[in-house]
Amino acid sequence: MSRFKQPAKKKRLTKKNRQTRWAPFWTVPRKYGKGRKIHPSRHTAVKRSWKRTKIKV
C-alpha cells in the first residue's frame, strides 16, 4: 500500500475495521441468557483477519 492513503479509501478501510470488532460484552447475556458464558466475538457481524482474508477496497 502506498504511503499516502486517499480519504475515500481510508473511510472504507475504517468501516471494514469497525465491522470486525468484537460485540460488546453486555450483548452476551442479552442474547443467550444470564447463565450462558460465550465469547462476544461469536456474534460479531463480520469475521475477518488481516492475515487470512484480504478485502478489495
DRENKOL-237114 format. One record per residue: residue in three letters; x negated, y, z of N, C-alpha, C, O in turn. Coordinates in steps of 0.001 Angstrom, whole numbers, plus 524288, in hexadecimal, padded with zeros to 5 digits. Layout:
BEGIN
+-----+--------+---------+-------+---------+----------+-------+--------+---------+-------+--------+---------+-------+
:  aa : n_east : n_north :  n_up : ca_east : ca_north : ca_up : c_east : c_north :  c_up : o_east : o_north :  o_up :
+-----+--------+---------+-------+---------+----------+-------+--------+---------+-------+--------+---------+-------+
: ALA :      X :       Y :     Z :       X :        Y :     Z :      X :       Y :     Z :      X :       Y :     Z :
...
+-----+--------+---------+-------+---------+----------+-------+--------+---------+-------+--------+---------+-------+
***
This chain:
BEGIN
+-----+--------+---------+-------+---------+----------+-------+--------+---------+-------+--------+---------+-------+
:  aa : n_east : n_north :  n_up : ca_east : ca_north : ca_up : c_east : c_north :  c_up : o_east : o_north :  o_up :
+-----+--------+---------+-------+---------+----------+-------+--------+---------+-------+--------+---------+-------+
: MET :  7FCB4 :   7FB6B : 80000 :   80000 :    80000 : 80000 :  7FC86 :   804D5 : 80000 :  7F847 :   804E2 : 80242 :
: SER :  7FE68 :   808C6 : 7FD77 :   7FB50 :    80D94 : 7FD19 :  7FB09 :   81062 : 8025E :  7FE08 :   80F48 : 805F6 :
: ARG :  7F774 :   813EC : 802AE :   7F6BA :    816DF : 8078A :  7FB6D :   81A63 : 8089D :  7FD3D :   81ACA : 80D0D :
: PHE :  7FD5A :   81CE7 : 8048C :   801C8 :    82080 : 80520 :  806D3 :   81DAC : 803D6 :  8077E :   81BC3 : 7FF7A :
: LYS :  80A61 :   81D64 : 80798 :   80F7C :    81AF5 : 806A3 :  81378 :   81F35 : 8056F :  813FD :   82308 : 8084D :
: GLN :  81644 :   81E73 : 80121 :   81A3C :    82241 : 7FFB6 :  81EC8 :   821FB : 80388 :  82019 :   81DC1 : 80568 :
: PRO :  82130 :   82667 : 804B3 :   82559 :    826A3 : 808A2 :  829D2 :   822BF : 807BC :  82BDB :   8207E : 80B77 :
: ALA :  82B57 :   821F6 : 802D3 :   82FB3 :    81E63 : 801B7 :  82E38 :   818C9 : 8031B :  83156 :   815E9 : 8055F :
: LYS :  82978 :   81747 : 801BF :   827A5 :    811FF : 802E3 :  8270A :   8113C : 808C8 :  82841 :   80D1A : 80AEA :
: LYS :  82527 :   8154A : 80B4C :   82466 :    8152C : 810F5 :  829A4 :   81457 : 813B9 :  82A02 :   81171 : 8178B :
: LYS :  82DA6 :   816EE : 811B6 :   832E7 :    81681 : 813D5 :  834F5 :   810EB : 8134B :  83759 :   80ED5 : 816E9 :
: ARG :  83403 :   80E85 : 80EC4 :   835BD :    80923 : 80DD5 :  832DF :   80552 : 81167 :  83538 :   801B1 : 81382 :
: LEU :  82DCA :   8062C : 8120F :   82AAB :    802D0 : 8157A :  82C76 :   8034D : 81B2A :  82C98 :   7FF74 : 81E0C :
: THR :  82DD3 :   8080B : 81CB6 :   82FB6 :    808FA : 82207 :  834C5 :   80603 : 82304 :  8357C :   803B8 : 8272E :
: LYS :  83849 :   8060F : 81F2E :   83D3D :    8034C : 81FB7 :  83C58 :   7FD6E : 82036 :  83EC4 :   7FADA : 82377 :
: LYS :  838E2 :   7FB5A : 81CFF :   837B0 :    7F5C0 : 81D2B :  8353D :   7F444 : 82260 :  83636 :   7F003 : 82466 :
: ASN :  8321F :   7F7B3 : 82483 :   82FA1 :    7F6BD : 8298A :  833A5 :   7F69D : 82DF0 :  83343 :   7F370 : 83188 :
: ARG :  8377A :   7FA15 : 82D9F :   83BA0 :    7FA3F : 83196 :  83EE8 :   7F54A : 8317B :  8409F :   7F36A : 83590 :
: GLN :  83FC8 :   7F32B : 82CD1 :   8431E :    7EE8C : 82C45 :  840BA :   7E9B0 : 82EC5 :  8438F :   7E621 : 83058 :
: THR :  83B96 :   7E985 : 82F23 :   83917 :    7E4CC : 8311F :  83830 :   7E4F5 : 836FF :  83624 :   7E133 : 83930 :
: ARG :  839A5 :   7E928 : 83996 :   838FC :    7E976 : 83F3F :  83C99 :   7E5B3 : 84206 :  840B1 :   7E43B : 83FF9 :
: TRP :  83B0C :   7E422 : 846BC :   83E74 :    7E0D6 : 849E7 :  84356 :   7E3D7 : 84B63 :  8434F :   7E8A2 : 84BC7 :
: ALA :  84780 :   7E0EF : 84C34 :   84C4E :    7E350 : 84E25 :  84B70 :   7E4F6 : 853CF :  8481A :   7E2B2 : 8566D :
: PRO :  84E4B :   7E8CB : 855C7 :   84DA7 :    7EA64 : 85B3B :  84EFD :   7E5EB : 85EFE :  85252 :   7E2A5 : 85DD8 :
: PHE :  84C5B :   7E5D4 : 86377 :   84CF6 :    7E186 : 86733 :  8528A :   7E10C : 8693B :  85448 :   7DCBF : 86A7C :
: TRP :  8555E :   7E569 : 86994 :   85A9F :    7E539 : 86BD1 :  85EA3 :   7E2DB : 8681A :  86311 :   7E1DD : 869B1 :
: THR :  85D30 :   7E1EE : 86332 :   860E4 :    7DF87 : 85F88 :  86155 :   7D9A7 : 86059 :  86522 :   7D73E : 85EA5 :
: VAL :  85D74 :   7D753 : 862F4 :   85D82 :    7D1A3 : 863BF :  8621A :   7CFEC : 86727 :  86533 :   7CCAF : 86568 :
: PRO :  862B2 :   7D1F5 : 86BFA :   8673D :    7D042 : 86F0E :  86C6D :   7D1EC : 86CA2 :  8706F :   7CF60 : 86D62 :
: ARG :  86C49 :   7D628 : 869C5 :   87118 :    7D809 : 86748 :  872F1 :   7D435 : 86312 :  8779F :   7D351 : 86268 :
: LYS :  86F34 :   7D1FF : 86046 :   87092 :    7CE84 : 85BFC :  87157 :   7C8D7 : 85DBE :  874F0 :   7C636 : 85BF0 :
: TYR :  86DFA :   7C6F5 : 86141 :   86DF6 :    7C170 : 862A3 :  87014 :   7C036 : 86811 :  870B0 :   7BBA3 : 8696C :
: GLY :  87132 :   7C42A : 86B2A :   8730C :    7C33E : 8707D :  86EA1 :   7C405 : 87462 :  86A0B :   7C433 : 872F5 :
: LYS :  87021 :   7C47A : 87957 :   86C68 :    7C5F8 : 87D68 :  86833 :   7C1D9 : 87E76 :  863AD :   7C332 : 87F60 :
: GLY :  869AD :   7BCD5 : 87E57 :   86608 :    7B8B2 : 87FD6 :  86211 :   7B732 : 87BB6 :  85E17 :   7B4CA : 87CF2 :
: ARG :  86312 :   7B88F : 876E4 :   85FC2 :    7B6CE : 87296 :  85AD7 :   7BA1F : 87238 :  85B23 :   7BEEB : 8721F :
: LYS :  85651 :   7B796 : 87202 :   85167 :    7BA7D : 8717E :  84EE2 :   7B933 : 86C40 :  84C8F :   7B50A : 86B96 :
: ILE :  84F5C :   7BCB9 : 868A3 :   84CC8 :    7BC03 : 8639A :  849C2 :   7C0F7 : 86252 :  84A98 :   7C511 : 864B1 :
: HIS :  84645 :   7C086 : 85E94 :   842F9 :    7C4F6 : 85D19 :  8460D :   7C8B5 : 859A6 :  848F0 :   7C6FD : 85635 :
: PRO :  8457A :   7CDD3 : 85A87 :   8486A :    7D1AD : 8576C :  8472B :   7D188 : 85194 :  84A43 :   7D365 : 84E67 :
: SER :  842B0 :   7CF59 : 85026 :   84152 :    7CF3D : 84A9B :  844B4 :   7CB6B : 84792 :  844CE :   7CB89 : 842C4 :
: ARG :  8477D :   7C7FF : 84A63 :   84AB2 :    7C41D : 847B4 :  84F65 :   7C66D : 844FB :  8515F :   7C41F : 84141 :
: HIS :  8513C :   7CAEA : 846BA :   8558A :    7CD54 : 843D9 :  8540D :   7D2BB : 841CC :  856F7 :   7D687 : 84245 :
: THR :  84F6A :   7D2E5 : 83F84 :   84DA8 :    7D78B : 83CC6 :  84F57 :   7D6F6 : 83713 :  84F4C :   7D2A8 : 834EE :
: ALA :  850CD :   7DB41 : 834AF :   85309 :    7DB17 : 82F6B :  84F4C :   7D8B0 : 82B6C :  850BC :   7D500 : 828B1 :
: VAL :  84A92 :   7DAB9 : 82B10 :   846D9 :    7D8FF : 82715 :  841F8 :   7D702 : 829C9 :  83F98 :   7D9C7 : 82CEB :
: LYS :  8407B :   7D23D : 82894 :   83BB1 :    7D01C : 82ACD :  83782 :   7D011 : 8268C :  837D9 :   7CD27 : 822BC :
: ARG :  8339E :   7D353 : 82749 :   82F79 :    7D3AB : 82368 :  82A73 :   7D52B : 82632 :  82A7B :   7D846 : 829DE :
: SER :  82631 :   7D2F4 : 8246C :   82117 :    7D43E : 8269E :  81DB7 :   7D693 : 82259 :  81E3E :   7D530 : 81DC6 :
: TRP :  81A52 :   7DA0A : 823CF :   816F1 :    7DC93 : 81FFD :  81347 :   7D893 : 81D7F :  81162 :   7D95E : 81926 :
: LYS :  8124B :   7D445 : 82047 :   80EA8 :    7D05E : 81E41 :  81160 :   7CC79 : 81AA9 :  80F49 :   7CB07 : 81694 :
: ARG :  8161C :   7CAC4 : 81C39 :   818EB :    7C6BD : 8194E :  81B54 :   7C8C8 : 81446 :  81A0B :   7C6F5 : 81004 :
: THR :  81ED2 :   7CC93 : 814CB :   8221D :    7CE45 : 81070 :  820F2 :   7D3ED : 80F09 :  820E2 :   7D756 : 8126D :
: LYS :  8200A :   7D4E1 : 80A23 :   81F08 :    7DA36 : 80853 :  82423 :   7DCA5 : 8065F :  8279C :   7D9E4 : 80481 :
: ILE :  8248C :   7E1CB : 806D2 :   8293A :    7E47A : 804F8 :  827F3 :   7E7A5 : 80020 :  823A7 :   7E9B9 : 7FF8D :
: LYS :  82BAC :   7E7F4 : 7FCC1 :   82AE2 :    7EACE : 7F7D9 :  82CFE :   7F051 : 7F876 :  83196 :   7F149 : 7F76A :
: VAL :  829AE :   7F3F5 : 7FA27 :   82B4F :    7F969 : 7FAA3 :  827D4 :   7FCE8 : 7F76A :  82899 :   801A7 : 7F755 :
+-----+--------+---------+-------+---------+----------+-------+--------+---------+-------+--------+---------+-------+
***
